[in-house]
Amino acid sequence: MKSSIITKENIKVDAADEILTLGLRTGAVVCALIGTMALCSLIAAFVIEGPLDMLRGYISAITGV
C-alpha cells in the first residue's frame, strides 16, 4: 500500500503587492463601467437627437457659438 506524503511549504506573500494588484483590478473594472455608461449615453443621444444635431452641438460646444 502506498501512502501519500504531505509536505508543508512556507510561501511568503507580500501584502503591499497584493493590495496594489487589488487596487489596479478595481480601477480597471471601474474604468470599464464608466466607459460602458458613456457609450450607452452616446448611443442614446444619437437615437434621440440624430447625428446632425449631435455634430452641431459638438461644434457649438467647442467654439462657444
Rosetta silent file (secondary structure, phi, psi, omega in degrees, C-alpha in Angstrom):
SEQUENCE: MKSSIITKENIKVDAADEILTLGLRTGAVVCALIGTMALCSLIAAFVIEGPLDMLRGYISAITGV
SCORE:     score description
SCORE:     0.000 S_00000001
   1 L     0.000  132.052  179.533    0.000    0.000    0.000 S_00000001
   2 L   -97.657  135.183  177.136    1.319    3.388   -0.982 S_00000001
   3 L  -113.187  145.862  179.720    0.763    6.318    1.302 S_00000001
   4 L   -82.702  148.039  179.827    0.940    9.925    0.246 S_00000001
   5 L  -104.260  126.443  179.781    3.455   12.222    1.821 S_00000001
   6 L   -99.952  122.595  177.318    2.203   15.606    2.929 S_00000001
   7 L  -114.384  148.886  178.350    4.759   18.367    2.910 S_00000001
   8 L  -110.349  131.296  177.506    4.312   21.862    4.213 S_00000001
   9 L  -117.648  141.836  174.075    5.775   24.801    2.368 S_00000001
  10 L   -94.223  119.354  178.576    6.078   28.329    3.615 S_00000001
  11 L  -110.792  123.102 -179.858    5.012   30.783    0.954 S_00000001
  12 L   -88.377  125.610 -179.866    5.815   34.402    1.603 S_00000001
  13 L  -111.885  127.859  178.288    3.108   36.779    0.445 S_00000001
  14 L   -87.352  113.667 -176.012    3.858   40.459    0.070 S_00000001
  15 H   -64.659  -37.982 -179.359    0.827   42.333    1.407 S_00000001
  16 H   -64.618  -38.411  178.599    1.707   45.564   -0.388 S_00000001
  17 H   -66.757  -40.076  178.963    1.870   43.749   -3.719 S_00000001
  18 H   -66.521  -40.284  178.941   -1.499   42.096   -3.131 S_00000001
  19 H   -66.779  -40.540  178.382   -3.119   45.407   -2.181 S_00000001
  20 H   -63.322  -42.508  178.549   -1.628   47.091   -5.249 S_00000001
  21 H   -63.492  -42.698  178.027   -2.933   44.326   -7.512 S_00000001
  22 H   -62.868  -41.537  178.956   -6.397   44.589   -5.987 S_00000001
  23 H   -64.262  -41.399  179.084   -6.382   48.359   -6.447 S_00000001
  24 H   -66.137  -41.417  179.152   -5.352   48.096  -10.089 S_00000001
  25 H   -67.247  -39.518  177.639   -8.010   45.494  -10.849 S_00000001
  26 H   -64.140  -41.946  177.501  -10.678   47.531   -9.072 S_00000001
  27 H   -62.783  -39.002  178.938   -9.639   50.620  -11.029 S_00000001
  28 H   -65.807  -39.636  178.714   -9.813   48.709  -14.303 S_00000001
  29 H   -66.569  -42.031  178.899  -13.330   47.479  -13.529 S_00000001
  30 H   -63.797  -41.803  177.769  -14.489   50.991  -12.598 S_00000001
  31 H   -62.509  -39.968  178.636  -12.987   52.389  -15.820 S_00000001
  32 H   -65.070  -40.317  178.462  -14.770   49.720  -17.847 S_00000001
  33 H   -66.290  -41.011  178.423  -18.093   50.545  -16.184 S_00000001
  34 H   -65.488  -41.662  177.866  -17.647   54.279  -16.800 S_00000001
  35 H   -63.419  -40.054  177.890  -16.734   53.638  -20.447 S_00000001
  36 H   -64.880  -41.706  178.227  -19.780   51.426  -20.927 S_00000001
  37 H   -64.294  -40.936  178.920  -22.039   54.091  -19.416 S_00000001
  38 H   -65.021  -41.077  178.766  -20.524   56.774  -21.662 S_00000001
  39 H   -65.168  -42.154  177.465  -21.007   54.618  -24.753 S_00000001
  40 H   -63.189  -39.163  178.378  -24.641   53.907  -23.836 S_00000001
  41 H   -66.068  -40.015  178.891  -25.250   57.633  -23.316 S_00000001
  42 H   -65.573  -42.607  178.658  -23.696   58.472  -26.683 S_00000001
  43 H   -64.880  -41.745  178.671  -25.798   55.860  -28.484 S_00000001
  44 H   -63.415  -39.120  178.396  -28.957   57.103  -26.757 S_00000001
  45 H   -66.128  -39.144  176.654  -28.173   60.682  -27.786 S_00000001
  46 H   -63.076  -39.920 -178.930  -27.669   59.597  -31.406 S_00000001
  47 H   -69.991  -42.331 -175.184  -31.007   57.783  -31.386 S_00000001
  48 H   -77.361  -49.180 -173.111  -32.946   60.611  -29.727 S_00000001
  49 H   -92.836  -31.929 -175.782  -31.364   63.708  -31.318 S_00000001
  50 L    97.613  153.919 -175.462  -29.851   62.389  -34.515 S_00000001
  51 H   -67.394  -33.380 -178.813  -26.276   62.586  -35.744 S_00000001
  52 H   -69.152  -41.610  176.821  -26.565   66.067  -37.308 S_00000001
  53 H   -66.327  -34.719  176.704  -27.866   67.670  -34.119 S_00000001
  54 H   -65.526  -42.105  179.029  -25.128   65.909  -32.164 S_00000001
  55 H   -66.133  -41.580  178.049  -22.485   67.264  -34.537 S_00000001
  56 H   -62.780  -42.637  177.643  -23.980   70.753  -34.362 S_00000001
  57 H   -66.025  -36.944  178.294  -23.979   70.621  -30.561 S_00000001
  58 H   -64.945  -45.046 -179.615  -20.389   69.346  -30.505 S_00000001
  59 H   -66.123  -41.219  179.185  -19.176   72.153  -32.748 S_00000001
  60 H   -68.954  -29.676  177.284  -21.046   74.797  -30.757 S_00000001
  61 H   -70.300  -35.989 -179.817  -19.615   73.399  -27.504 S_00000001
  62 H   -75.653  -44.949 -175.601  -16.064   73.651  -28.830 S_00000001
  63 H   -83.106  -24.451 -178.720  -16.377   77.062  -30.493 S_00000001
  64 L    83.626   10.532 -178.775  -18.711   78.627  -27.929 S_00000001
  65 L   -96.913    0.000    0.000  -21.045   79.965  -30.610 S_00000001
